[in-house]
Amino acid sequence: MDSSHQPVSSKSDAKPDSKSNSGSSLSIALSRPVVLAAIKIAIVVGSLLALINHYDKLADMSFRRSDLAKILLTYLVPYGVSTWSAVKALQARS
């Protein structure tokens, strides 16, 4: 990869604690920096998506269980996408 196209790193981009450079996908996904970054992204993106997709029910506070399940999935999807992206990026680095 060309050095001009490498992502800007920050303290939260630290490699996960593992014995090997490449680490397993699961150990990377469960590492503290990846989990914390994914939670932050899920809160921001999930909240925006929940407001966009479920505003009427949130405003009226009129949900059913199925609505709550949909809202939970609205947060889980960005968490999963962020985690998957981080794992692939960290694996590509090593």
C-alpha positions in Angstrom: 0.0 0.0 0.0 1.3 3.4 -0.9 2.2 5.5 2.2 0.1 8.4 1.0 -3.0 6.3 1.3 -2.5 4.9 4.8 -5.1 5.9 7.4 -4.2 8.5 10.0 -3.6 6.7 13.3 -4.6 7.8 16.7 -4.1 6.4 20.2 -7.3 4.4 19.9 -5.9 2.7 16.7 -3.3 0.8 18.8 -2.8 -2.8 17.8 -4.6 -5.4 20.1 -2.6 -7.1 22.8 -1.7 -10.5 21.2 1.4 -12.7 21.1 1.6 -12.8 17.3 1.6 -9.8 14.8 -1.4 -11.0 12.9 -3.7 -12.3 15.7 -6.9 -14.2 15.1 -9.9 -12.3 13.9 -11.7 -13.0 17.2 -8.9 -11.8 19.4 -8.6 -8.6 17.4 -12.4 -8.1 17.4 -12.4 -8.5 21.2 -9.4 -6.2 21.9 -10.0 -3.1 23.9 -9.2 -0.5 21.3 -11.5 -2.2 18.7 -14.4 -2.7 21.1 -14.2 0.9 22.4 -14.0 2.4 18.9 -17.0 0.2 17.8 -19.1 1.2 20.8 -18.5 4.9 20.1 -19.4 4.5 16.5 -22.5 2.5 17.3 -23.7 5.1 19.8 -23.4 7.9 17.3 -24.5 6.2 14.1 -27.1 4.0 15.9 -28.7 7.1 17.5 -28.9 8.9 14.2 -30.3 5.9 12.4 -32.8 5.2 15.3 -34.0 8.8 15.1 -34.4 8.7 11.3 -36.0 5.3 11.2 -38.1 5.3 14.4 -38.8 8.9 15.1 -42.5 8.6 15.2 -42.5 5.8 17.8 -39.7 7.4 19.8 -41.6 10.7 19.9 -44.8 9.1 21.0 -43.1 6.6 23.3 -45.3 3.9 21.8 -43.2 0.9 21.1 -43.9 -2.8 21.1 -41.3 -5.5 21.7 -40.7 -5.8 18.0 -40.0 -2.1 17.8 -37.5 -2.3 20.6 -35.8 -5.2 18.8 -35.5 -3.2 15.6 -34.0 -0.3 17.6 -31.5 -2.6 19.2 -30.5 -3.9 15.7 -30.1 -0.3 14.6 -27.2 -0.1 17.1 -25.8 -3.6 16.6 -25.3 -3.1 12.8 -22.9 -0.1 13.1 -21.1 -1.9 15.9 -20.6 -5.0 13.7 -19.6 -3.1 10.6 -17.1 -1.0 12.6 -15.6 -4.1 14.3 -15.3 -6.0 11.0 -13.6 -3.0 9.3 -11.2 -2.6 12.2 -10.3 -6.3 12.1 -9.6 -6.3 8.4 -7.6 -3.1 8.6 -5.4 -4.4 11.5 -4.9 -7.7 9.7 -3.9 -5.9 6.5 -1.3 -3.9 8.5 0.5 -7.0 9.8 
